[in-house]
Amino acid sequence: MKPSQLSQFLSRAIEARLPILIVGAPGVGKSDLVGQAAEAAGADLIISHPAVSDPTDTKGLPWPDGSGGATFLPFGELARALRAERPTVWFLDDLGQAPPAVQAGFMQLLLARRVNGHVLPDVVTFIAATNRRTDRAGVSGILEPVKSRFAAIVELEPDLDDWCSWAFAHDIPDILVAFLRFRPELLCAFDPTMDLRNSPVPRTWAHVAKILALGLPSDIERQAIAGAVGEGAAVEFAAFRTVVESLPSIDGILIDPDAGEIPSKPAALYAVATGLGARASVTAFGRIARYAARLEAAGLGEFATLLLRDCVRREPKLLNTGDFLRLAAGPLGQLINGKGGAQ
């Protein structure tokens, strides 16, 4: 599933109290999606890291009961889950890195929802995540009885359109969004290696956004970006930024959309469309729509569609404006619908 699909699935699963296991490469957003799903469901979130846990964490510590015997006293995340009175997601992060004894400790909780006489409240839902054995992430596998206790095992696959929606909501620089649209295969080019270098994945591109915000000298910034996403991706990003420096002014296009330059290079077109989309507002949209119409007339309908979709992402009210409805009623309407809708 892509992120938007997984978010919908997790939302329903949390409501139905179904345990779900999410599988995917490092850095594709598994943990973030679980946190967002819990928040959307109005649920509390308990995060456990079984990779650094002890088997006693899921059964409690032996404790004298005052009658010559002993009982198991819950502590930590187990105690918190047992006390839950409102919807709660118990997230087992990096479950595949946990030793077999720790994994086995969760079997009774996942299926019978009880351990050593303690019953888990119905409001608690288990969600787990793990990398794959091929990711060089220290995953030795998950016990078969543990796997079968999850209602579904779902692999998360990054999706550029979903990532762009996330990027717009989190103030990711337009130049970075434009670059990944130009080179979508670099959104997630995970390459497990024993070398001390990073791969370009959604998590590391988010790190690049933070590095760009530091305002570093160009030579230091380039090296820092290479440290975030690897040398190859950093070189391509630097080359893309060089192309973008020669772009027509976004402000100039907004001032006179009928005379604003239309770039000839795809990299520049992605940057202009993304930059204009970032300026979308009810007052500016009439001028943006005129430029989009020029793009369509020049045989660049896919970039006009990209621009319109960005505009309504930023400002959904634009869907009801006369300018948008006129464009949607023409040739661009077929492109918009063919791309799955302007939103």
C-alpha positions as CSV (number, residue, x, y, z in Angstrom):
1,M,0.0,0.0,0.0
2,K,1.1,3.6,-0.6
3,P,1.0,5.9,2.5
4,S,-2.5,7.4,1.8
5,Q,-4.0,3.9,1.5
6,L,-2.2,2.6,4.6
7,S,-3.5,5.6,6.6
8,Q,-7.1,4.7,5.7
9,F,-6.5,1.1,6.5
10,L,-4.9,1.8,9.9
11,S,-7.8,4.2,10.7
12,R,-10.3,1.4,10.2
13,A,-8.1,-1.2,11.9
14,I,-7.8,1.0,15.0
15,E,-11.5,1.4,15.2
16,A,-12.0,-2.4,14.9
17,R,-9.1,-3.2,17.3
18,L,-7.3,-5.3,14.6
19,P,-3.6,-5.9,15.1
20,I,-1.6,-4.9,11.9
21,L,2.1,-5.5,11.0
22,I,3.7,-2.9,8.7
23,V,6.8,-4.0,6.6
24,G,9.1,-1.7,4.7
25,A,12.6,-0.3,4.1
26,P,14.1,2.0,6.6
27,G,13.1,5.6,6.3
28,V,9.9,5.2,4.3
29,G,7.6,6.6,7.1
30,K,6.2,3.6,8.9
31,S,6.5,5.1,12.4
32,D,5.2,8.5,11.3
33,L,2.1,6.9,9.7
34,V,1.3,5.0,12.9
35,G,1.6,8.2,14.9
36,Q,-0.6,10.1,12.5
37,A,-3.2,7.3,12.4
38,A,-3.4,7.2,16.2
39,E,-3.8,11.0,16.4
40,A,-6.5,10.9,13.7
41,A,-8.4,8.2,15.6
42,G,-8.1,10.2,18.8
43,A,-6.1,7.4,20.4
44,D,-3.3,7.6,22.9
45,L,0.0,6.1,21.7
46,I,2.3,3.8,23.5
47,I,5.6,3.1,21.8
48,S,7.7,0.0,22.6
49,H,11.1,-0.9,21.1
50,P,11.3,-4.7,21.4
51,A,14.8,-4.7,20.0
52,V,16.0,-3.3,23.3
53,S,13.5,-5.0,25.6
54,D,13.7,-7.9,27.9
55,P,11.2,-10.8,28.0
56,T,10.1,-9.7,31.5
57,D,8.8,-6.5,30.0
58,T,5.8,-8.3,28.6
59,K,5.1,-10.5,31.6
60,G,5.9,-8.4,34.6
61,L,8.3,-8.9,37.5
62,P,7.7,-11.6,40.2
63,W,6.5,-10.0,43.4
64,P,5.5,-11.4,46.8
65,D,1.7,-11.4,47.2
66,G,1.8,-11.5,51.0
67,S,0.5,-15.0,51.3
68,G,3.7,-16.9,50.8
69,G,3.3,-16.9,47.0
70,A,4.2,-14.5,44.2
71,T,2.5,-12.7,41.4
72,F,3.7,-10.8,38.3
73,L,3.8,-7.1,38.8
74,P,3.3,-5.2,35.4
75,F,5.6,-2.2,34.8
76,G,6.5,0.2,32.0
77,E,4.5,0.0,28.8
78,L,2.6,-3.1,29.9
79,A,1.3,-1.3,33.0
80,R,0.3,1.7,31.0
81,A,-1.6,-0.5,28.5
82,L,-3.4,-2.4,31.3
83,R,-4.6,0.9,32.8
84,A,-5.9,2.3,29.5
85,E,-9.4,3.6,29.6
86,R,-9.6,5.3,26.3
87,P,-8.6,4.2,22.7
88,T,-4.9,3.4,22.8
89,V,-2.5,2.2,20.1
90,W,0.4,0.1,21.4
91,F,3.0,0.4,18.7
92,L,5.8,-2.2,18.6
93,D,8.5,-0.5,16.5
94,D,11.3,-2.5,14.8
95,L,9.7,-5.8,16.0
96,G,11.8,-7.8,13.6
97,Q,15.0,-6.8,15.3
98,A,13.9,-8.2,18.7
99,P,15.3,-11.5,20.0
100,P,13.0,-14.5,19.6
101,A,12.4,-14.6,23.4
102,V,11.1,-11.0,23.3
103,Q,8.9,-11.7,20.3
104,A,7.5,-14.8,22.0
105,G,6.6,-12.6,25.0
106,F,4.1,-10.7,22.9
107,M,2.3,-13.8,21.5
108,Q,-0.1,-14.2,24.3
109,L,-0.9,-10.5,24.4
110,L,-1.5,-10.3,20.7
111,L,-3.9,-13.3,20.6
112,A,-5.4,-13.9,24.0
113,R,-4.9,-10.2,25.1
114,R,-3.9,-11.4,28.6
115,V,-0.8,-12.4,30.4
116,N,-0.2,-13.8,33.9
117,G,-3.7,-13.1,35.0
118,H,-3.7,-9.5,33.7
119,V,-6.3,-8.8,31.0
120,L,-5.7,-6.1,28.3
121,P,-8.6,-3.6,28.0
122,D,-10.6,-3.8,24.8
123,V,-9.6,-0.2,24.0
124,V,-6.0,-1.2,23.1
125,T,-4.9,-2.0,19.5
126,F,-1.6,-3.4,18.5
127,I,0.3,-2.1,15.5
128,A,3.8,-3.3,14.8
129,A,6.5,-2.3,12.2
130,T,9.6,-4.0,10.9
131,N,12.2,-3.7,8.2
132,R,12.9,-6.6,5.9
133,R,15.6,-9.2,6.2
134,T,17.2,-7.8,3.0
135,D,17.5,-4.3,4.4
136,R,20.6,-5.0,6.5
137,A,18.7,-3.6,9.5
138,G,19.5,-6.4,11.9
139,V,16.2,-8.2,11.2
140,S,16.6,-12.0,11.7
141,G,12.9,-12.6,11.0
142,I,9.7,-12.8,13.0
143,L,8.4,-16.0,14.6
144,E,5.7,-17.7,12.6
145,P,3.2,-17.8,15.5
146,V,3.8,-14.1,16.0
147,K,3.2,-13.3,12.3
148,S,-0.1,-15.2,12.3
149,R,-1.4,-13.3,15.2
150,F,-1.6,-10.1,13.1
151,A,-4.8,-9.6,11.1
152,A,-2.7,-8.4,8.1
153,I,0.9,-7.9,7.1
154,V,1.1,-4.9,4.8
155,E,4.2,-3.6,3.0
156,L,4.5,0.2,2.8
157,E,5.6,1.5,-0.6
158,P,6.6,5.2,-0.9
159,D,4.5,7.3,-3.4
160,L,5.6,10.6,-4.8
161,D,2.2,12.2,-4.9
162,D,1.6,11.2,-1.3
163,W,5.0,12.6,-0.3
164,C,4.3,15.9,-2.1
165,S,1.1,16.2,-0.1
166,W,3.0,15.6,3.1
167,A,5.7,18.1,1.9
168,F,3.3,20.9,1.3
169,A,1.8,20.4,4.8
170,H,5.2,20.5,6.4
171,D,6.8,23.5,4.6
172,I,9.4,21.5,2.7
173,P,11.2,23.8,0.3
174,D,9.7,24.1,-3.2
175,I,13.0,23.4,-4.8
176,L,13.2,20.0,-3.1
177,V,9.7,19.1,-4.2
178,A,10.4,20.1,-7.7
179,F,13.6,18.1,-7.8
180,L,11.9,14.9,-6.7
181,R,9.2,15.4,-9.2
182,F,11.9,15.7,-11.9
183,R,13.8,12.6,-10.5
184,P,11.0,10.6,-8.8
185,E,13.1,7.4,-8.7
186,L,15.3,9.2,-6.1
187,L,12.5,9.5,-3.6
188,C,13.3,6.1,-2.4
189,A,16.5,4.6,-3.8
190,F,17.3,2.5,-0.7
191,D,20.6,0.7,-1.2
192,P,21.6,-1.4,1.9
193,T,25.3,-1.4,2.3
194,M,28.0,-1.9,5.0
195,D,29.5,1.4,4.0
196,L,29.0,4.5,6.2
197,R,26.7,6.4,3.8
198,N,23.0,7.1,3.6
199,S,20.5,6.3,0.8
200,P,17.9,8.7,-0.6
201,V,14.6,7.8,1.2
202,P,11.7,10.0,2.4
203,R,13.3,10.3,5.9
204,T,16.7,11.5,4.5
205,W,15.1,13.9,2.1
206,A,13.3,15.4,5.2
207,H,16.8,15.8,6.7
208,V,17.9,17.7,3.5
209,A,15.0,20.1,4.0
210,K,16.4,20.8,7.5
211,I,19.9,21.3,6.2
212,L,18.7,23.8,3.6
213,A,17.1,25.8,6.3
214,L,20.5,26.3,8.1
215,G,21.7,28.8,5.5
216,L,25.2,27.1,5.2
217,P,27.9,28.2,2.7
218,S,27.4,26.4,-0.6
219,D,30.4,24.1,-0.3
220,I,29.5,23.0,3.3
221,E,25.8,22.6,2.4
222,R,26.6,20.3,-0.6
223,Q,28.8,18.1,1.6
224,A,26.1,18.0,4.3
225,I,23.4,17.0,1.7
226,A,25.7,14.3,0.5
227,G,25.9,13.0,4.0
228,A,22.1,12.9,4.2
229,V,21.2,11.2,0.9
230,G,24.5,10.0,-0.6
231,E,26.9,11.6,-3.1
232,G,25.1,10.6,-6.3
233,A,21.7,12.2,-5.2
234,A,23.5,15.2,-3.8
235,V,25.3,15.9,-7.1
236,E,22.1,15.6,-9.1
237,F,20.3,17.9,-6.7
238,A,23.1,20.5,-7.0
239,A,22.9,20.3,-10.8
240,F,19.1,20.8,-10.7
241,R,19.5,23.9,-8.5
242,T,22.0,25.3,-11.0
243,V,19.4,24.9,-13.8
244,V,16.7,26.5,-11.6
245,E,18.8,29.6,-11.0
246,S,18.3,30.6,-14.6
247,L,14.5,30.3,-14.3
248,P,12.1,33.1,-15.1
249,S,11.0,34.9,-11.9
250,I,7.9,33.5,-10.3
251,D,7.0,37.0,-9.2
252,G,7.4,38.1,-12.8
253,I,5.0,35.4,-14.0
254,L,2.4,36.4,-11.4
255,I,2.7,40.1,-12.4
256,D,2.3,39.4,-16.1
257,P,1.2,35.7,-16.7
258,D,0.5,36.5,-20.4
259,A,4.1,37.4,-21.1
260,G,5.9,35.3,-18.5
261,E,8.5,32.9,-20.0
262,I,7.6,29.3,-20.5
263,P,10.8,27.2,-20.0
264,S,11.8,24.6,-22.5
265,K,13.7,22.2,-20.1
266,P,11.6,19.7,-18.1
267,A,13.6,20.4,-14.9
268,A,12.8,24.1,-15.2
269,L,9.1,23.4,-15.9
270,Y,8.8,21.3,-12.8
271,A,10.4,24.1,-10.8
272,V,8.1,26.8,-12.2
273,A,4.9,24.7,-11.8
274,T,5.9,23.9,-8.2
275,G,6.9,27.4,-7.4
276,L,3.6,28.9,-8.8
277,G,1.6,26.2,-7.0
278,A,3.2,27.3,-3.7
279,R,1.9,30.9,-4.3
280,A,-1.7,29.7,-4.8
281,S,-4.4,31.8,-3.3
282,V,-7.9,33.0,-4.2
283,T,-6.6,36.4,-5.2
284,A,-3.6,35.1,-7.3
285,F,-5.3,32.1,-8.9
286,G,-6.8,34.1,-11.9
287,R,-3.2,34.9,-13.0
288,I,-2.0,31.4,-12.3
289,A,-4.9,30.0,-14.3
290,R,-3.9,32.2,-17.3
291,Y,-0.4,30.8,-17.2
292,A,-1.7,27.3,-16.9
293,A,-3.8,27.8,-20.0
294,R,-0.7,29.0,-21.9
295,L,1.1,25.8,-20.8
296,E,-1.7,23.7,-22.1
297,A,-1.7,25.6,-25.4
298,A,2.0,25.0,-25.7
299,G,1.5,21.3,-25.5
300,L,2.6,21.1,-21.9
301,G,-0.7,20.0,-20.4
302,E,0.9,17.6,-17.9
303,F,2.7,20.6,-16.3
304,A,-0.5,22.7,-16.3
305,T,-2.2,19.8,-14.6
306,L,0.5,19.5,-12.0
307,L,0.3,23.2,-11.4
308,L,-3.5,23.1,-10.9
309,R,-3.3,20.1,-8.6
310,D,-0.8,21.9,-6.4
311,C,-3.0,25.0,-6.3
312,V,-6.0,23.1,-5.0
313,R,-3.9,21.2,-2.5
314,R,-2.8,24.5,-1.1
315,E,-6.2,26.1,-1.3
316,P,-9.2,23.7,-1.8
317,K,-11.6,26.7,-2.2
318,L,-10.1,27.2,-5.7
319,L,-12.1,24.2,-6.9
320,N,-15.2,26.4,-6.9
321,T,-13.8,29.4,-8.6
322,G,-14.8,30.3,-12.1
323,D,-11.2,30.2,-13.4
324,F,-10.8,26.6,-12.2
325,L,-14.1,25.5,-13.6
326,R,-13.4,27.0,-17.0
327,L,-10.1,25.2,-17.2
328,A,-11.6,21.9,-16.0
329,A,-14.3,22.2,-18.7
330,G,-11.7,22.3,-21.4
331,P,-8.9,20.0,-22.6
332,L,-7.2,20.2,-19.2
333,G,-10.3,18.7,-17.5
334,Q,-9.5,15.3,-19.2
335,L,-5.9,15.5,-18.0
336,I,-7.0,16.3,-14.5
337,N,-9.4,13.5,-14.3
338,G,-6.9,11.1,-15.9
339,K,-4.5,11.9,-13.1
340,G,-7.0,10.9,-10.5
341,G,-8.5,14.3,-9.9
342,A,-7.1,17.8,-9.2
343,Q,-6.9,17.1,-5.5
